[in-house]
Amino acid sequence: MAVKKRSKLGRFLDRQGYSQTELGEVAKLNKNTVSKICNDPTYTPSVVTIKKVMKALKKLDPKLKSEDFFDI
Protein backbone atom coordinates (compact mmCIF):
# COMPACT_ATOMS: atom_id res chain seq x y z
CA MET A 1 0.00 0.00 0.00
CA ALA A 2 1.32 3.42 -0.92
CA VAL A 3 2.16 5.74 1.92
CA LYS A 4 0.11 8.86 1.51
CA LYS A 5 2.06 12.08 1.43
CA ARG A 6 0.90 14.49 4.06
CA SER A 7 1.75 18.09 4.75
CA LYS A 8 2.70 19.25 8.25
CA LEU A 9 -0.96 20.15 8.77
CA GLY A 10 -2.14 16.76 7.52
CA ARG A 11 0.21 14.92 9.88
CA PHE A 12 -0.92 17.12 12.77
CA LEU A 13 -4.59 16.32 12.06
CA ASP A 14 -3.73 12.59 11.91
CA ARG A 15 -1.99 12.75 15.30
CA GLN A 16 -4.88 14.67 16.86
CA GLY A 17 -7.53 12.36 15.40
CA TYR A 18 -9.11 15.41 13.77
CA SER A 19 -10.59 14.77 10.34
CA GLN A 20 -10.25 16.94 7.25
CA THR A 21 -14.05 17.11 7.18
CA GLU A 22 -14.12 18.53 10.72
CA LEU A 23 -11.45 21.08 9.83
CA GLY A 24 -13.36 22.08 6.70
CA GLU A 25 -16.58 22.59 8.66
CA VAL A 26 -14.97 24.59 11.48
CA ALA A 27 -12.76 26.65 9.14
CA LYS A 28 -15.58 27.06 6.59
CA LEU A 29 -13.42 25.80 3.74
CA ASN A 30 -14.46 23.45 0.95
CA LYS A 31 -13.21 19.91 1.04
CA ASN A 32 -11.00 20.32 -2.04
CA THR A 33 -9.09 23.15 -0.36
CA VAL A 34 -8.71 21.22 2.89
CA SER A 35 -7.57 18.14 0.98
CA LYS A 36 -4.94 20.14 -0.91
CA ILE A 37 -3.66 21.80 2.29
CA CYS A 38 -3.41 18.43 4.07
CA ASN A 39 -2.05 16.29 1.24
CA ASP A 40 0.20 18.54 -0.86
CA PRO A 41 3.32 19.55 1.08
CA THR A 42 4.27 22.01 -1.70
CA TYR A 43 0.93 23.85 -1.73
CA THR A 44 0.88 27.33 -0.19
CA PRO A 45 -2.66 28.47 0.63
CA SER A 46 -3.78 32.10 0.54
CA VAL A 47 -3.43 34.29 3.61
CA VAL A 48 -7.23 34.23 4.06
CA THR A 49 -7.24 30.42 3.98
CA ILE A 50 -4.34 30.21 6.46
CA LYS A 51 -6.22 32.55 8.82
CA LYS A 52 -9.34 30.37 8.62
CA VAL A 53 -7.33 27.21 9.27
CA MET A 54 -5.48 28.75 12.20
CA LYS A 55 -8.68 30.09 13.77
CA ALA A 56 -10.09 26.54 13.66
CA LEU A 57 -6.89 24.95 14.99
CA LYS A 58 -6.59 27.40 17.88
CA LYS A 59 -9.82 25.91 19.21
CA LEU A 60 -7.82 22.68 19.65
CA ASP A 61 -4.68 24.36 20.98
CA PRO A 62 -4.43 28.16 21.44
CA LYS A 63 -0.62 27.98 21.32
CA LEU A 64 -0.44 26.81 17.71
CA LYS A 65 1.15 29.18 15.20
CA SER A 66 0.80 29.34 11.42
CA GLU A 67 4.58 28.80 11.11
CA ASP A 68 4.03 25.35 12.64
CA PHE A 69 2.20 24.30 9.47
CA PHE A 70 2.97 26.71 6.66
CA ASP A 71 6.27 27.95 5.24
CA ILE A 72 5.50 31.64 5.37
Phi, psi and omega per residue, in radians:
M1 nan 2.358 -3.124
A2 -1.240 2.425 3.069
V3 -1.381 2.227 -3.114
K4 -1.376 2.365 3.087
K5 -1.287 2.398 3.123
R6 -2.325 2.524 3.034
S7 -1.350 3.059 3.082
K8 -0.996 -0.731 3.134
L9 -1.119 -0.785 3.128
G10 -1.031 -0.762 3.125
R11 -1.148 -0.674 3.096
F12 -1.060 -0.828 3.137
L13 -1.043 -0.736 3.123
D14 -1.032 -0.808 -3.113
R15 -1.129 -0.616 -3.095
Q16 -1.444 -0.215 -3.072
G17 1.245 0.531 -3.087
Y18 -1.862 2.157 -3.039
S19 -1.449 2.756 3.069
Q20 -1.075 -0.621 3.123
T21 -1.080 -0.796 3.119
E22 -1.063 -0.787 3.128
L23 -1.050 -0.775 3.141
G24 -1.047 -0.717 -3.131
E25 -1.199 -0.800 -3.103
V26 -1.208 -0.702 -3.093
A27 -1.478 -0.132 -3.101
K28 1.000 0.882 3.093
L29 -2.116 2.609 3.127
N30 -1.324 2.789 -2.989
K31 -1.157 -0.486 3.103
N32 -1.151 -0.728 3.119
T33 -1.116 -0.837 -3.133
V34 -1.068 -0.738 3.135
S35 -1.058 -0.780 -3.132
K36 -1.119 -0.751 3.134
I37 -1.091 -0.677 -3.049
C38 -1.460 -0.438 -2.989
N39 -1.972 -0.212 -3.112
D40 -2.013 1.707 -3.095
P41 -1.076 -0.309 -3.116
T42 -1.626 -0.150 -3.090
Y43 -1.347 2.295 3.064
T44 -1.986 1.933 -3.123
P45 -1.269 2.895 3.100
S46 -1.183 2.828 3.112
V47 -1.028 -0.724 3.136
V48 -1.064 -0.767 3.129
T49 -1.122 -0.769 3.123
I50 -1.042 -0.740 3.135
K51 -1.080 -0.730 3.126
K52 -1.116 -0.758 3.131
V53 -1.095 -0.811 -3.086
M54 -1.159 -0.648 3.101
K55 -1.056 -0.729 3.120
A56 -1.176 -0.762 -3.088
L57 -1.194 -0.560 -3.132
K58 -1.155 -0.305 3.033
K59 -1.238 -0.482 3.073
L60 -1.405 -0.771 -3.084
D61 -2.655 1.838 -3.081
P62 -1.067 -0.273 -3.098
K63 -1.494 -0.133 -3.104
L64 -1.139 2.569 3.114
K65 -2.201 2.649 -3.128
S66 -1.033 -0.566 3.135
E67 -1.115 -0.352 3.108
D68 -1.149 -0.435 -3.002
F69 -2.116 -0.492 -3.037
F70 -2.151 2.450 3.118
D71 -1.496 1.470 -3.122
I72 -2.147 nan nan
